[in-house]
Amino acid sequence: FMSTRIQHGLRDSGIGRFVVNTMTYLSGFFQLAFTKTSYLRHFLRPSPHQQTAKYGPHGSHILEVFPCEHKLGKDAPVLAFVHGGAWGSGHPYMYRLLGVRLAMEGFHCVLIGYRTYPCADICGQIDDVQEALKYMYANLAKGTLSVLGKNSPIYLSGHSSGAHVATHTMLKRSTALPFIQGVIGLAGPYHLRSQYLCEQAKGVHEMSPLKAANRGESKFDEHSPSLILEKLDGKTIRKLPRFMLLHGQSDATVPPAQSERMAEAAAKSGVRCRMEILEGVTHAGIVTDLFDLERKFGYLETIKRFCGACVATVAGQEEKQPMIQLQQGKEQTYRQAESKKKTSRDGAIRK
């Protein structure tokens, strides 16, 4: 209904970001007001235990810290979370219930604020996430981060475009971030050209910040983590932490094939990677379902087990092969899965 020029104007002026952020906030507010009134206090204002820290000069350079409420206390692992929003919207305050939930489950949760488009493109966003992580590591158990343990292991996670930014940051800046022990991608678009074609099919590609935030179509391959993986040398790959990719089977925004392709690239490159396709889980639901502080979710336990495996590897214990969990609940290595697919295809041809 709008010309390309108007769509670009809304996208590049920041008006689109303001509208999306406002609608998201109001939607969350009214949903909680009518369904989970007791949760509103977490959504509207920080808890007395929450800390906020500034890691840079921009207004978006903030960390919202939710200390662990588990018996582990200060020794609990830190899960740093990069929010999504199509590279052009989102804010840590929208995810405070996630912070509360992870704190209940035995993590220190740190919500990372960073500049979104048009304030920064993908390179600026990677810079922000790197600086946030370095600040966090340098200030563990100090000042506003005094609630975190000095020796707490740090894991990086992100949702949607935030998963893209998080994985991109680790692949490009792993040398500067040797203290990150694991990366968890939730419903991430790791191959930009494929995601752009999906947006094109829906008619939202000109309004979406995807193309502009990632420096145009000519730069898509350069900023696609699944393609970056294929070009990394052995020395860089050996420095990478473990990866885990979770994706909802019912995701209509970012197809599950994105995580499958990323897992395949990781397996071919020798990167330790685990993937799960979650039955019945939607794109937003993989994060917003966790806002319900009372329900139990199997994949939350999977995240906790993954972090435990990362700690075991760092401690020098025996490392298991990279795994992929299929929808049927059976586990096997990616190469085993591919071998079975190939055998099945060959059998079909022979018939």
C-alpha positions in Angstrom: 0.0 0.0 0.0 3.0 2.3 0.4 5.6 3.2 -2.2 9.2 2.0 -1.9 10.3 5.5 -1.1 7.9 5.8 1.8 8.9 2.4 3.2 12.5 3.3 3.0 11.8 6.6 4.7 10.0 4.9 7.6 12.8 2.3 7.9 15.8 4.7 7.6 14.4 7.6 9.7 13.8 5.5 12.9 10.1 6.1 12.7 9.5 2.4 12.0 11.6 1.5 15.0 9.6 3.8 17.2 6.3 2.3 16.0 7.5 -1.3 16.4 8.9 -0.7 19.9 5.8 1.1 21.0 3.4 -1.5 19.7 5.5 -4.3 21.3 5.5 -2.6 24.6 1.8 -1.9 24.6 1.0 -5.4 23.4 3.0 -6.9 26.2 1.5 -4.5 28.8 -2.1 -5.3 27.9 -1.5 -9.0 27.6 -0.1 -9.1 31.1 -2.7 -6.7 32.4 -5.5 -9.1 31.4 -3.7 -12.5 31.9 -0.8 -12.3 34.3 -1.3 -9.2 36.4 1.3 -10.3 39.0 4.0 -10.2 36.3 3.4 -6.5 35.5 5.8 -5.4 38.2 8.7 -7.2 36.4 7.7 -5.8 33.1 7.2 -2.2 34.1 10.1 -1.6 36.5 13.2 -3.4 37.6 13.2 -5.5 40.7 15.2 -4.3 43.8 17.8 -7.0 43.0 18.3 -6.0 39.3 21.3 -3.9 38.4 21.8 -1.7 35.3 25.3 -0.8 34.0 26.5 1.4 31.2 29.2 0.0 28.9 29.4 2.8 26.4 28.4 6.4 25.6 25.3 5.8 23.6 21.9 5.6 25.3 21.5 2.0 24.0 24.8 0.9 25.6 23.2 -0.7 28.7 23.3 -4.0 30.5 20.3 -5.1 32.6 21.5 -7.6 35.1 19.3 -10.2 36.8 21.3 -12.0 39.5 20.8 -15.7 40.1 18.1 -16.7 42.6 19.3 -20.2 42.8 21.4 -21.8 45.5 24.5 -21.5 43.2 24.5 -17.8 44.0 27.5 -15.8 42.7 29.1 -18.9 41.2 26.2 -19.4 38.8 26.9 -19.1 35.0 26.2 -15.8 33.2 23.9 -16.0 30.2 24.3 -12.8 28.1 21.2 -12.3 25.8 21.1 -10.3 22.6 17.5 -9.3 21.7 16.0 -9.5 18.3 14.0 -7.0 16.3 15.0 -7.4 12.6 18.2 -5.5 13.3 16.1 -2.3 13.7 14.1 -2.5 16.9 13.9 -4.0 20.4 15.2 -3.1 23.8 16.3 -5.0 26.9 13.3 -3.8 29.0 11.1 -5.9 26.7 12.8 -9.1 27.9 12.8 -8.5 31.6 10.5 -11.5 32.2 13.1 -13.6 30.4 15.7 -12.2 32.8 13.6 -13.1 35.8 12.9 -16.6 34.5 16.6 -17.4 33.8 17.5 -16.0 37.3 15.0 -18.4 38.8 16.5 -21.3 36.7 20.1 -20.8 38.0 21.6 -18.2 35.7 22.8 -14.7 36.1 21.0 -13.2 33.1 22.5 -10.1 31.4 20.3 -8.4 28.8 22.5 -6.6 26.3 21.3 -3.3 24.9 22.9 -2.2 21.6 22.4 0.3 18.8 19.8 -0.9 16.2 19.4 0.4 12.7 19.4 3.2 11.6 21.8 4.2 14.5 24.1 1.4 13.6 24.4 -1.3 10.9 25.6 -4.8 11.4 29.3 -3.8 11.9 28.3 -1.3 14.6 26.1 -3.9 16.3 28.9 -6.4 16.4 31.2 -3.7 17.9 28.5 -3.0 20.6 28.1 -6.7 21.5 31.8 -7.2 21.7 32.3 -4.2 23.9 29.4 -5.2 26.1 30.9 -8.7 26.6 34.4 -7.3 27.3 33.1 -4.8 29.8 31.1 -7.6 31.5 34.1 -9.9 31.7 36.4 -7.1 33.0 34.0 -6.0 35.7 32.7 -9.3 37.0 32.1 -9.0 40.8 32.9 -5.2 40.6 30.7 -2.1 41.0 27.2 -2.5 39.4 28.2 -6.1 38.3 29.2 -7.0 41.9 26.2 -9.5 41.9 28.1 -11.7 39.4 30.8 -14.1 40.5 34.4 -13.4 39.7 34.8 -16.8 38.1 31.3 -17.2 36.6 31.5 -18.8 33.1 29.9 -16.6 30.4 27.6 -17.8 27.6 26.3 -15.8 24.8 22.7 -16.1 23.5 20.5 -14.3 21.0 17.1 -14.5 19.4 16.2 -13.9 15.8 18.4 -11.1 14.4 20.0 -11.1 17.9 21.1 -14.7 17.2 22.6 -13.5 13.9 24.4 -10.7 15.6 25.6 -13.0 18.5 27.0 -15.8 16.2 28.4 -13.2 13.7 30.2 -11.5 16.7 31.8 -14.8 17.8 32.9 -15.9 14.3 34.5 -12.5 13.6 35.8 -11.5 17.0 36.6 -14.9 18.7 40.2 -13.8 19.4 39.0 -10.8 21.4 36.4 -13.0 23.3 38.2 -16.1 24.5 36.2 -16.2 27.7 32.9 -17.0 26.0 32.3 -20.7 26.7 29.3 -21.3 24.5 26.9 -19.7 22.1 23.1 -20.4 21.9 21.2 -19.2 18.9 17.4 -19.1 19.1 15.5 -19.0 15.7 18.4 -17.2 14.0 18.6 -16.2 10.3 22.2 -17.4 9.5 21.9 -17.1 5.7 20.8 -13.6 4.8 20.0 -14.2 1.1 17.6 -17.0 1.9 15.9 -14.9 4.6 15.7 -11.9 2.3 13.9 -14.1 -0.3 11.4 -15.1 2.4 10.7 -11.4 3.2 10.4 -10.7 -0.5 7.8 -13.4 -0.9 5.8 -11.7 1.9 6.2 -8.2 0.5 8.0 -6.8 3.5 11.6 -6.7 2.2 11.6 -3.0 1.6 10.3 -2.0 5.0 12.4 -4.6 6.8 15.9 -3.3 8.0 17.5 -6.6 6.9 19.0 -5.3 3.6 20.0 -1.8 4.9 21.3 -3.0 8.2 23.5 -5.6 6.5 24.9 -3.1 4.0 22.9 -4.2 0.9 22.4 -7.3 -1.1 26.0 -7.3 -2.3 27.2 -7.9 1.3 24.7 -10.6 2.3 27.3 -13.4 1.9 29.9 -11.5 3.8 27.5 -11.2 6.8 26.0 -14.7 6.7 27.3 -16.8 9.6 26.7 -20.1 7.8 28.9 -18.9 4.9 31.5 -17.3 7.1 32.0 -20.7 8.9 32.9 -22.3 5.6 35.8 -19.9 5.1 37.4 -19.9 8.5 40.8 -21.4 8.9 41.6 -24.3 11.2 43.3 -22.1 13.8 40.2 -19.8 14.1 37.9 -22.8 14.3 39.8 -24.3 17.1 39.3 -21.1 19.1 35.6 -21.1 18.7 33.4 -22.2 21.7 30.5 -24.7 21.4 27.4 -23.7 19.6 23.8 -24.8 20.1 21.0 -23.9 17.7 17.3 -24.1 18.8 14.5 -23.5 16.3 10.8 -23.8 16.4 9.2 -26.2 13.9 6.3 -23.8 13.6 8.4 -20.8 12.9 6.8 -18.9 10.0 9.1 -15.9 10.2 12.6 -17.5 10.0 12.4 -21.0 8.6 13.9 -23.9 10.6 16.1 -24.5 7.5 18.2 -21.6 8.6 19.4 -23.5 11.7 19.7 -26.7 9.7 22.0 -25.0 7.2 24.1 -23.4 9.9 24.4 -26.8 11.7 25.5 -28.4 8.4 28.2 -25.7 7.9 29.4 -26.2 11.4 29.7 -30.0 11.0 31.6 -29.6 7.7 34.0 -27.1 9.3 34.5 -29.1 12.5 32.8 -26.7 14.8 31.2 -28.2 17.9 27.5 -27.6 17.3 24.2 -29.1 18.5 20.8 -28.4 17.0 17.3 -29.0 18.0 14.0 -28.5 16.1 11.3 -27.8 18.7 7.9 -29.2 17.8 5.0 -26.7 18.0 7.2 -23.7 18.9 6.8 -20.5 16.9 9.3 -17.7 16.1 8.4 -15.4 19.0 7.3 -18.3 21.2 10.8 -19.7 21.6 11.5 -16.7 23.8 8.1 -15.3 24.9 6.9 -18.7 26.2 9.6 -18.4 28.8 8.0 -15.2 30.1 5.5 -17.5 31.8 7.3 -18.0 35.1 5.3 -21.0 36.2 5.3 -23.3 33.1 8.1 -25.8 32.5 9.8 -26.1 29.1 12.0 -29.0 28.0 14.3 -26.8 25.9 15.1 -24.7 29.0 16.6 -27.9 30.5 18.4 -28.5 27.2 20.0 -25.0 27.6 21.1 -25.8 31.1 22.6 -29.2 30.1 24.4 -27.5 27.2 26.0 -25.0 29.5 27.0 -27.8 31.8 28.6 -29.6 28.9 30.6 -26.5 28.0 31.9 -26.3 31.6 32.9 -29.9 31.4 34.8 -29.3 28.2 36.7 -26.3 29.5 37.6 -28.3 32.6 39.3 -30.9 30.5 36.7 -33.6 30.7 35.8 -35.9 27.8 34.0 -34.1 25.1 31.1 -35.7 23.3 30.6 -35.5 19.5 28.5 -32.6 18.2 24.9 -33.7 18.3 21.6 -32.8 16.5 18.3 -33.7 18.1 15.7 -34.7 15.6 12.0 -33.9 16.1 11.3 -37.6 16.9 13.5 -37.2 20.0 16.3 -39.4 18.8 19.8 -38.1 19.0 22.6 -38.8 16.5 25.6 -36.9 15.1 25.0 -34.7 12.1 27.2 -36.9 9.9 25.2 -40.0 10.9 22.0 -38.2 10.1 23.3 -37.2 6.7 24.6 -40.7 6.0 21.1 -42.1 6.7 19.5 -39.5 4.4 22.0 -40.4 1.7 21.3 -44.2 2.1 17.6 -43.5 2.0 17.9 -41.5 -1.2 20.2 -44.1 -2.8 17.7 -46.8 -1.9 14.8 -44.8 -3.5 16.9 -44.4 -6.7 17.6 -48.1 -6.9 13.9 -48.9 -6.5 
